[in-house]
Amino acid sequence: MLRRLLQGLSGLGLVLTVAPSWLVFAGRITWEMHADLMLVGTALWFTTAPFWMRSKADML
């Protein structure tokens, strides 16, 4: 269950690193909002992904 939660949060982090660029390009958000969203997305990805991407050998 925890693994699924971490995967979901990591996915949200990836979306927050890709989607803002397209939204700025489309004129939907400002550059400042883009930078804030990408910062949050990057931090979310790097704080959650390592915990569920570990191999079984790392956990022994």
CORNOR-V281115 format. One record per residue. N is the residue number from 1. RES is the residue in one small letter. SS is DSSP state (alpha for helix, beta for strand, coil for the rest). PHI is phi as a letter, one per 20 degrees, with the letter a starting at -180 (NA if undefined). D_CENTER is the distance of its C-alpha to the mean C-alpha in whole Angstrom. Layout:
n:N res:RES ss:SS phi:PHI d_center:D_CENTER
n:N res:RES ss:SS phi:PHI d_center:D_CENTER
This chain:
n:1 res:m ss:coil phi:NA d_center:19
n:2 res:l ss:alpha phi:f d_center:17
n:3 res:r ss:alpha phi:g d_center:15
n:4 res:r ss:alpha phi:f d_center:14
n:5 res:l ss:alpha phi:f d_center:13
n:6 res:l ss:alpha phi:f d_center:11
n:7 res:q ss:alpha phi:f d_center:10
n:8 res:g ss:alpha phi:f d_center:9
n:9 res:l ss:alpha phi:f d_center:7
n:10 res:s ss:alpha phi:f d_center:5
n:11 res:g ss:alpha phi:f d_center:6
n:12 res:l ss:alpha phi:f d_center:5
n:13 res:g ss:alpha phi:f d_center:1
n:14 res:l ss:alpha phi:f d_center:3
n:15 res:v ss:alpha phi:f d_center:6
n:16 res:l ss:alpha phi:f d_center:6
n:17 res:t ss:alpha phi:e d_center:6
n:18 res:v ss:alpha phi:d d_center:9
n:19 res:a ss:alpha phi:g d_center:11
n:20 res:p ss:alpha phi:g d_center:12
n:21 res:s ss:alpha phi:f d_center:14
n:22 res:w ss:alpha phi:f d_center:15
n:23 res:l ss:alpha phi:f d_center:16
n:24 res:v ss:alpha phi:f d_center:18
n:25 res:f ss:alpha phi:g d_center:20
n:26 res:a ss:coil phi:e d_center:21
n:27 res:g ss:coil phi:m d_center:22
n:28 res:r ss:coil phi:e d_center:20
n:29 res:i ss:coil phi:c d_center:18
n:30 res:t ss:coil phi:e d_center:20
n:31 res:w ss:alpha phi:f d_center:18
n:32 res:e ss:alpha phi:f d_center:18
n:33 res:m ss:alpha phi:f d_center:16
n:34 res:h ss:alpha phi:g d_center:14
n:35 res:a ss:alpha phi:f d_center:13
n:36 res:d ss:alpha phi:f d_center:13
n:37 res:l ss:alpha phi:f d_center:10
n:38 res:m ss:alpha phi:f d_center:8
n:39 res:l ss:alpha phi:f d_center:9
n:40 res:v ss:alpha phi:f d_center:7
n:41 res:g ss:alpha phi:f d_center:4
n:42 res:t ss:alpha phi:f d_center:5
n:43 res:a ss:alpha phi:f d_center:7
n:44 res:l ss:alpha phi:f d_center:5
n:45 res:w ss:alpha phi:f d_center:4
n:46 res:f ss:alpha phi:f d_center:7
n:47 res:t ss:alpha phi:e d_center:9
n:48 res:t ss:alpha phi:d d_center:8
n:49 res:a ss:alpha phi:f d_center:9
n:50 res:p ss:alpha phi:g d_center:12
n:51 res:f ss:alpha phi:f d_center:14
n:52 res:w ss:alpha phi:d d_center:14
n:53 res:m ss:coil phi:e d_center:14
n:54 res:r ss:coil phi:f d_center:17
n:55 res:s ss:coil phi:e d_center:20
n:56 res:k ss:alpha phi:f d_center:23
n:57 res:a ss:alpha phi:f d_center:25
n:58 res:d ss:alpha phi:f d_center:23
n:59 res:m ss:alpha phi:e d_center:23
n:60 res:l ss:coil phi:f d_center:27
